[in-house]
Amino acid sequence: MDIRKEAERRVDAKIEFQENLYKYLIVNLIIAIVSICFLQSFWLLFFVMFFWGIGVLEKFFKAYSFHDIAGHDYREKMINKEISKMGD
């Protein structure tokens, strides 16, 4: 895969996660205020937080996965590290 395309995909995933997180926080704050002032119960807030939170977590793991942290050549790095240990 082209490096630029991969970088664009990662940046798009991170931007999508950040936008979704901001929306999640703002909407839940509004629902919390409405729940406190008018409903005197938090079932709606917990319902939205739980199910939308699952989606936010999914986007987080897509944007900041271990594979991205380690890099595509993680296996090669580990092999070279083992070879250098064996040579010492």
C-alpha positions as CSV (number, residue, x, y, z in Angstrom):
1,M,0.0,0.0,0.0
2,D,1.2,3.5,-0.8
3,I,2.6,5.2,2.3
4,R,0.6,8.4,1.7
5,K,-2.6,6.5,1.4
6,E,-1.9,4.7,4.6
7,A,-1.1,8.0,6.4
8,E,-4.3,9.5,5.1
9,R,-6.3,6.5,6.3
10,R,-4.8,6.8,9.8
11,V,-5.3,10.5,10.0
12,D,-8.9,10.1,8.8
13,A,-9.6,7.5,11.5
14,K,-8.1,9.7,14.2
15,I,-10.1,12.7,13.1
16,E,-13.3,10.6,13.0
17,F,-12.6,9.3,16.5
18,Q,-12.0,12.8,17.9
19,E,-15.1,14.2,16.3
20,N,-17.2,11.3,17.6
21,L,-15.7,11.7,21.1
22,Y,-16.6,15.5,21.2
23,K,-20.1,14.8,20.0
24,Y,-20.4,12.0,22.6
25,L,-19.3,14.3,25.5
26,I,-21.5,17.2,24.4
27,V,-24.7,15.1,23.9
28,N,-24.2,13.3,27.2
29,L,-23.7,16.5,29.0
30,I,-27.0,17.9,27.6
31,I,-28.8,14.6,28.4
32,A,-27.3,14.8,32.0
33,I,-28.6,18.3,32.5
34,V,-32.0,17.4,31.1
35,S,-32.1,14.3,33.3
36,I,-31.3,16.3,36.4
37,C,-33.6,19.2,35.8
38,F,-36.7,17.5,34.3
39,L,-36.6,13.7,34.6
40,Q,-35.1,13.1,38.0
41,S,-33.7,9.8,36.7
42,F,-30.6,8.8,34.8
43,W,-31.8,5.8,32.8
44,L,-31.7,7.7,29.5
45,L,-28.2,9.0,30.2
46,F,-26.9,5.5,31.1
47,F,-28.6,4.0,28.0
48,V,-27.0,6.5,25.6
49,M,-23.6,6.5,27.4
50,F,-23.4,2.7,27.2
51,F,-24.4,2.0,23.6
52,W,-22.8,5.1,22.1
53,G,-19.7,4.5,24.2
54,I,-19.3,1.1,22.6
55,G,-19.1,2.8,19.2
56,V,-16.7,5.4,20.5
57,L,-14.4,2.6,21.9
58,E,-14.6,0.8,18.5
59,K,-13.5,4.0,16.7
60,F,-10.7,4.5,19.3
61,F,-9.3,1.0,18.7
62,K,-9.5,1.5,15.0
63,A,-7.7,4.8,15.2
64,Y,-5.1,3.9,17.8
65,S,-4.5,0.2,17.4
66,F,-1.5,-1.7,18.7
67,H,-0.7,-2.5,15.1
68,D,-0.2,1.2,14.3
69,I,1.9,1.7,17.4
70,A,4.2,-1.2,16.7
71,G,4.3,-0.6,12.9
72,H,3.8,-2.9,10.0
73,D,7.3,-4.3,10.3
74,Y,7.0,-5.3,14.0
75,R,7.8,-8.9,13.3
76,E,11.0,-7.9,11.4
77,K,12.1,-5.6,14.2
78,M,11.6,-8.5,16.7
79,I,13.6,-10.9,14.5
80,N,16.5,-8.4,14.1
81,K,16.5,-7.8,17.9
82,E,16.7,-11.5,18.5
83,I,19.5,-11.9,15.9
84,S,21.5,-9.1,17.6
85,K,21.0,-10.8,21.0
86,M,22.3,-14.1,19.6
87,G,25.4,-12.4,18.1
88,D,26.4,-10.9,21.5
